[in-house]
């Protein structure tokens, strides 16, 4: 089991920046990848960015060059630095991790943090 708690969301003006944080606890040793997703009202949940345990990132096209995903070496903290924010980035952002134990994979989610981009 892995517990995830996000923080750092809030209201920001277009063009501004924000950093999201996700604290992980529990079976950290079993985490193989970490990710940020987002869900806008009335829309499906979309993948924003992923990072492997080894630190290799990957991004959705719509955030390429604007967002940076990172994690600390202990895999207990996940970050999402968001620059040049647009109103369409408004959504609830979720932290997610995938674990693997005995060849079985599981996915865990945080409760989400609201990001609102508006003037």
N, C-alpha and C positions, 0 to 999 in steps of 0.2 A: 504494500500500500504506500502511496505517495500523497502527501497533502500539499496543496498549492494555494498561495494567497497572493493576489495581485494588489498593487497600489500604484499611485502616481497619476491616475486619471484626473480630468478636470476640464475646465473651460479655457480655450485658447483662441486667439484671433487668427484669421487666415494668414499664412506665412510664418506663423510662430512655430515654436518647438516644444516638445514635451518628452519626458522619459518615463516609461512604464517599468515597473519592477515586479518580479515574481519570486517569492520565497518558497523553496521546496524543502520538505522534511519527510522523514520516513525512510523507505527503502531506496535511498539515493544511489546506492551501488548498482542497482538494476536498471538505471535510466540509460537508454541508448540514444535518444534524441529528444529535443525540446522544440517548442514552437509557440508562435503567437497566431491566434485567429481573431477575426472580428465579425460582428453581426450587427448590421444596421436594421432599424425597425422595418418589419415586413419583408426582410430579405433573408437569404440563406447565410449560414456561417461560412466565411471565406478564409482560406489559409493566407496569412500575411508573410510569414517568414519562418524558416526552420534553421536549426543548428544541431549538428551532431555532437555526441559526447566529445569527440576529438576537436570540435571547434570549427567545422566546415559549415558556412552559412549558405542559405539559398532563399531567394526572394520571389514574391509574386511580381508580375510585370508592373502592376499599378503602384508599387512602392519602390521599385528599383531606383537607386540613387538618392532616395529621400530618407529611408529608414535604415537603421543598423541594428541587427540582432547580435547579442553577445551573452556570454555566461561566464561566471567565475570558475576558477580551476577546481573548486570543490563540488561544482554542479548543484550548489544550494541556492544560487541566485541567477535569475535570467533577466535580461534587460531588453528593452526596445527603445532605441533613441529615434524619435520622429522629428524630422525637420521639414520645413516648407509645407506645413500642414494646409490642407484644403477642406472646405466644407464637406466634401464627399468622404472625407476620412472619419466623419462623425459616426461612432458606433460603440458598442460594448466590446472591449478587447479582452480576450480570454487567453490565459496561459495553459499550455498542455504539454504533457510529457508522455513518452512511450517507454515502457519498461519491457525487459525480457528476462524471464527466469524459467529454467528447464524447458527451453524452446517455446514457451508460451508468452505471447505479447499482450500487454494491457495498455490502455490509455487512460490517463487521469486528467481532470480539468479543474481549473480554479473557478471562483464564483463570478469573475469578470469585473472590469473596471470601466466606467463610462468616460469616453473622450468626446467632447463637443467642440467643434471648430466653428466659431461664429463671431461676427463683429457686433 
